Amino acid sequence: MKKFVFWAMMTLGVVGLQSCDKDDDDRLQVSANLQEAFDTRYPNVSRVDWEQKGQFYEAEFADNGYENKAWFTPDGVWVMTEYDIPFAQLPQAVQDAFKTGAYASWRVDDVDKIEKTDASVIYVIEVESGEKEYELTYLEDGTLIREEAEWGEHTPVAPGQTSEVKELVKTKYPQAVILDIEEEKGGIEVEIRDGGRQKEVYYKLADGVLSWIHTTYEIEEREYSTLPEGVRQALADLSGSGMEVDDVDFFETETGNYYRIEVEDRGADKYVYVAENGEMLQMKLKNYA
C-alpha cells in the first residue's frame, strides 16, 4: 500500500511538472530587448504574461496584489500602462468630483489609473446601478471628460500617431487644449476643450493616413432656445408625439452639420438625426446607431 501511494504521488508530481512546462511553452515569448525594456521599467513585479495586441505587445503583470497591463512597441518603447487601483488611491479632486456627481449613488465596480507616453494621466471609474453600467473618465483635476455606457479595452496610440494627431487638431482648432487621445472603433478620438466647450474630435485611420471624420459636442438644455428654428421645431414635434428628449448632440462634418437627438419612445432609446434646417434625416434604435 505504501509503495502504491509513493508511486501515485510521483505520478501526480510528474503530471504537474509537465502541465507547468506546457503552460510555460504556451506563453508568448518576446524579444530580449522588449523583455529588458519591461524589466527596467517594472523591476520588482511578479508573473508576467505577454500577448500581442495589433501593433503592440501587452504585458499583464501583478504588483502589490493588483493586476496591471503595460503596452510596448515591438522594439521596446513603452506607450501606456493601465493600473488597477483602489478608490482611495484616486486623487482627492477625482474622488470629490465623483462623490458630488450624477453617479455618486452608483456602485463602484472597478477603478483604473492610465499613464501614457505623452505624460498624460487619466482615471477611469466603472460604476453600475441595476442593469446599467457606465465608464467615467476623469483628468487629475477632477474634470469628467467622458462617460460611456459601452466600452471596450483601452488601447494605446503609437507615439508617432500621437504627434500627428496633435498637429491635426491644432491646425483645425488652434486655441484648443487637448485633454485625451485614444484609439476608438478603428480610428482615433481626441477629447479637447475649445471655446469653452468640451468636444470630441474623431479621425479615421486608413492605409496609415489620418483623416478627420467629425467633431461633436453636447448641447445643454439651457441652449435649446438658441438652436436653429428648424431644430427647435423638430424638438417640439418629438415632444408633442409623446417622446421624451434626453440629450442633443451637435455633429460637424465635411459634408454638412447635423444634430443627434436621443429620445425615449415607449421604453425604447432611439437616436433621431436632424439637419440644421430641421429636416429629419433618420431614426435608429440607440443600440444600432
C-alpha positions as CSV (number, residue, x, y, z in Angstrom):
1,M,0.0,0.0,0.0
2,K,2.9,2.4,0.9
3,K,4.5,1.6,-2.5
4,F,1.2,2.4,-4.3
5,V,0.9,5.7,-2.5
6,F,4.5,6.6,-3.3
7,W,4.2,5.8,-7.0
8,A,0.8,7.7,-7.2
9,M,2.4,10.8,-5.6
10,M,5.3,10.5,-8.0
11,T,3.0,10.2,-11.0
12,L,1.0,13.3,-9.9
13,G,4.2,15.2,-9.5
14,V,5.4,14.4,-13.0
15,V,2.0,15.3,-14.5
16,G,2.1,18.6,-12.5
17,L,5.5,19.4,-13.8
18,Q,4.5,18.5,-17.4
19,S,1.5,20.8,-17.0
20,C,3.6,23.7,-15.8
21,D,6.1,23.1,-18.6
22,K,3.2,23.2,-21.1
23,D,1.9,26.4,-19.6
24,D,5.4,28.0,-19.9
25,D,5.6,26.8,-23.5
26,D,2.2,28.3,-24.3
27,R,3.3,31.7,-23.0
28,L,4.2,34.2,-25.7
29,Q,8.0,34.7,-26.0
30,V,9.2,38.2,-26.7
31,S,12.5,39.6,-27.8
32,A,15.3,40.2,-25.3
33,N,15.1,43.9,-26.0
34,L,11.4,44.1,-25.2
35,Q,11.8,42.0,-22.1
36,E,14.6,44.2,-20.9
37,A,12.6,47.3,-21.5
38,F,9.8,45.9,-19.3
39,D,12.2,44.7,-16.6
40,T,13.8,48.1,-16.5
41,R,10.5,49.9,-16.0
42,Y,9.0,47.3,-13.7
43,P,11.9,45.5,-11.9
44,N,10.1,44.0,-9.0
45,V,6.8,42.6,-10.2
46,S,5.6,39.0,-10.3
47,R,4.5,36.8,-13.1
48,V,4.3,38.5,-16.5
49,D,2.2,37.2,-19.4
50,W,2.7,38.7,-22.8
51,E,0.1,39.0,-25.6
52,Q,0.4,40.6,-29.0
53,K,-2.4,43.2,-29.5
54,G,-2.3,44.6,-33.0
55,Q,0.9,46.6,-33.4
56,F,1.7,46.5,-29.7
57,Y,2.8,43.9,-27.1
58,E,0.8,43.9,-23.9
59,A,2.3,42.7,-20.6
60,E,-0.1,41.7,-17.9
61,F,1.6,41.6,-14.5
62,A,0.8,41.6,-10.8
63,D,2.1,44.3,-8.4
64,N,1.1,44.6,-4.7
65,G,-1.9,42.3,-5.3
66,Y,-3.3,44.2,-8.2
67,E,-3.4,43.2,-11.9
68,N,-1.9,45.7,-14.3
69,K,-1.3,46.0,-18.1
70,A,1.5,47.7,-19.9
71,W,1.9,48.2,-23.7
72,F,5.1,48.5,-25.6
73,T,6.1,48.7,-29.3
74,P,7.9,45.6,-30.7
75,D,11.3,47.4,-30.3
76,G,10.7,48.1,-26.6
77,V,9.2,51.6,-26.5
78,W,6.7,52.0,-23.6
79,V,3.4,53.6,-24.7
80,M,0.8,53.1,-21.9
81,T,0.1,51.4,-18.6
82,E,-3.3,50.6,-17.0
83,Y,-3.1,50.2,-13.2
84,D,-5.9,48.6,-11.2
85,I,-6.1,50.7,-8.0
86,P,-8.5,51.1,-5.1
87,F,-10.8,54.1,-5.0
88,A,-8.9,55.6,-2.0
89,Q,-5.8,56.0,-4.2
90,L,-7.6,58.3,-6.7
91,P,-6.5,62.0,-6.5
92,Q,-8.7,63.8,-4.0
93,A,-10.0,66.0,-6.8
94,V,-11.3,63.0,-8.6
95,Q,-12.8,61.5,-5.5
96,D,-14.6,64.7,-4.7
97,A,-15.9,65.1,-8.3
98,F,-17.3,61.6,-8.3
99,K,-18.9,62.0,-4.9
100,T,-20.7,65.2,-5.9
101,G,-21.5,64.0,-9.4
102,A,-24.5,62.3,-11.0
103,Y,-23.2,58.8,-10.3
104,A,-22.4,59.2,-6.6
105,S,-25.1,56.7,-5.6
106,W,-23.9,54.1,-8.1
107,R,-21.8,51.1,-7.0
108,V,-18.1,51.4,-7.9
109,D,-17.1,48.2,-9.7
110,D,-13.6,49.0,-10.8
111,V,-11.0,51.8,-10.7
112,D,-8.1,52.3,-13.1
113,K,-5.2,54.7,-13.5
114,I,-3.9,55.1,-17.0
115,E,-0.5,56.6,-17.8
116,K,0.5,57.4,-21.3
117,T,3.8,58.1,-23.1
118,D,2.9,61.8,-23.6
119,A,3.0,62.1,-19.7
120,S,-0.8,62.4,-19.5
121,V,-2.7,60.6,-16.8
122,I,-6.4,59.7,-16.7
123,Y,-8.6,57.9,-14.2
124,V,-11.4,55.6,-15.1
125,I,-14.2,54.6,-12.7
126,E,-16.6,51.8,-13.7
127,V,-20.0,52.1,-12.0
128,E,-23.2,50.1,-12.1
129,S,-26.8,50.5,-11.0
130,G,-29.2,47.7,-11.6
131,E,-28.6,46.6,-15.2
132,K,-27.0,49.9,-16.2
133,E,-23.2,50.3,-16.4
134,Y,-21.1,53.4,-17.1
135,E,-17.4,54.1,-17.5
136,L,-16.4,57.5,-16.2
137,T,-13.1,59.1,-17.3
138,Y,-11.5,61.9,-15.3
139,L,-8.5,64.1,-15.5
140,E,-6.3,64.5,-12.4
141,D,-8.0,67.8,-11.6
142,G,-11.4,66.0,-11.4
143,T,-12.7,67.1,-14.8
144,L,-15.1,64.4,-16.2
145,I,-14.1,64.2,-19.8
146,R,-16.0,61.1,-20.9
147,E,-19.0,59.0,-19.7
148,E,-19.8,55.9,-21.8
149,A,-22.4,53.2,-21.4
150,E,-20.5,50.8,-23.6
151,W,-16.8,50.4,-23.8
152,G,-14.0,48.0,-24.9
153,E,-10.5,47.6,-23.8
154,H,-8.3,50.8,-23.5
155,T,-5.8,50.7,-26.3
156,P,-2.8,53.0,-26.8
157,V,-2.0,55.2,-29.7
158,A,1.5,54.9,-31.3
159,P,3.9,57.7,-30.3
160,G,4.2,58.8,-34.0
161,Q,0.4,58.9,-34.4
162,T,0.0,60.9,-31.2
163,S,2.3,63.6,-32.5
164,E,0.4,63.6,-35.9
165,V,-3.0,63.8,-34.2
166,K,-1.9,66.8,-32.1
167,E,-0.7,68.6,-35.2
168,L,-4.0,67.9,-37.0
169,V,-6.1,69.1,-34.0
170,K,-4.0,72.3,-33.6
171,T,-4.4,73.1,-37.3
172,K,-8.2,72.7,-37.1
173,Y,-8.7,74.1,-33.6
174,P,-5.7,76.4,-32.9
175,Q,-6.9,77.5,-29.4
176,A,-7.9,74.0,-28.2
177,V,-6.5,72.3,-25.2
178,I,-6.1,68.5,-25.8
179,L,-7.4,66.5,-22.9
180,D,-7.0,62.9,-24.0
181,I,-6.2,60.8,-27.1
182,E,-7.5,57.3,-27.5
183,E,-7.9,54.6,-30.2
184,E,-11.6,54.2,-30.9
185,K,-13.5,52.0,-33.3
186,G,-10.8,51.8,-36.0
187,G,-9.8,55.4,-35.6
188,I,-8.6,57.9,-33.0
189,E,-10.8,60.0,-30.8
190,V,-9.4,63.2,-29.3
191,E,-11.0,64.9,-26.3
192,I,-10.5,68.7,-26.4
193,R,-11.6,71.9,-24.7
194,D,-12.3,74.6,-27.3
195,G,-14.1,77.9,-27.0
196,G,-15.4,77.0,-23.5
197,R,-16.8,73.6,-24.8
198,Q,-15.6,70.1,-24.4
199,K,-15.6,68.4,-27.8
200,E,-14.8,65.0,-29.2
201,V,-12.8,65.0,-32.5
202,Y,-12.8,61.7,-34.4
203,Y,-10.1,60.8,-37.0
204,K,-10.2,57.6,-39.2
205,L,-7.0,55.7,-39.9
206,A,-6.8,54.1,-43.3
207,D,-3.7,52.9,-45.0
208,G,-1.6,54.8,-42.5
209,V,-3.3,58.1,-43.2
210,L,-5.4,60.0,-40.6
211,S,-8.4,61.9,-41.9
212,W,-10.9,64.0,-39.9
213,I,-14.4,62.5,-39.8
214,H,-16.4,64.6,-37.4
215,T,-16.4,66.8,-34.3
216,T,-19.2,66.5,-31.8
217,Y,-20.3,68.1,-28.6
218,E,-23.3,68.1,-26.3
219,I,-25.9,70.9,-26.4
220,E,-27.0,71.8,-22.9
221,E,-30.8,72.1,-22.3
222,R,-30.4,75.7,-21.4
223,E,-29.1,76.2,-25.0
224,Y,-32.1,74.7,-26.8
225,S,-33.7,78.1,-27.3
226,T,-30.6,79.2,-29.3
227,L,-30.8,76.3,-31.7
228,P,-31.8,77.0,-35.4
229,E,-35.5,77.4,-35.8
230,G,-35.9,74.1,-37.7
231,V,-34.2,72.1,-34.9
232,R,-36.3,73.8,-32.2
233,Q,-39.4,72.8,-34.2
234,A,-38.2,69.2,-34.5
235,L,-37.7,69.1,-30.7
236,A,-41.2,70.4,-30.2
237,D,-42.6,67.8,-32.7
238,L,-40.8,64.9,-31.0
239,S,-42.1,66.0,-27.5
240,G,-45.6,66.5,-28.9
241,S,-45.6,63.0,-30.3
242,G,-45.0,61.6,-26.8
243,M,-41.3,61.1,-27.0
244,E,-39.0,62.3,-24.1
245,V,-35.9,64.2,-25.2
246,D,-32.9,63.0,-23.2
247,D,-29.9,64.6,-25.0
248,V,-28.9,66.7,-28.0
249,D,-25.5,66.5,-29.7
250,F,-24.2,68.6,-32.5
251,F,-22.0,67.0,-35.2
252,E,-19.7,68.9,-37.6
253,T,-18.6,67.0,-40.7
254,E,-17.1,67.8,-44.1
255,T,-20.4,67.0,-45.9
256,G,-22.6,69.1,-43.6
257,N,-23.6,69.5,-40.0
258,Y,-26.5,67.9,-38.1
259,Y,-28.0,67.2,-34.7
260,R,-28.4,63.8,-33.0
261,I,-31.4,63.8,-30.6
262,E,-31.6,61.0,-28.1
263,V,-35.2,60.2,-27.2
264,E,-37.1,57.6,-25.2
265,D,-40.1,56.3,-27.2
266,R,-42.4,53.9,-25.4
267,G,-39.5,52.4,-23.4
268,A,-37.0,52.2,-26.3
269,D,-34.0,54.5,-26.6
270,K,-33.6,56.0,-30.0
271,Y,-31.5,58.5,-31.9
272,V,-33.2,61.0,-34.2
273,Y,-30.9,62.7,-36.7
274,V,-31.9,66.2,-37.8
275,A,-30.3,68.6,-40.3
276,E,-29.7,72.2,-39.4
277,N,-32.8,73.2,-41.3
278,G,-34.9,70.8,-39.2
279,E,-35.3,68.1,-41.8
280,M,-35.4,64.7,-40.2
281,L,-32.7,62.5,-41.7
282,Q,-33.3,59.2,-40.0
283,M,-34.3,57.5,-36.7
284,K,-32.5,54.5,-35.3
285,L,-32.6,52.4,-32.1
286,K,-29.7,53.6,-29.9
287,N,-28.0,50.2,-29.8
288,Y,-27.8,50.1,-33.6
289,A,-26.9,53.7,-34.3
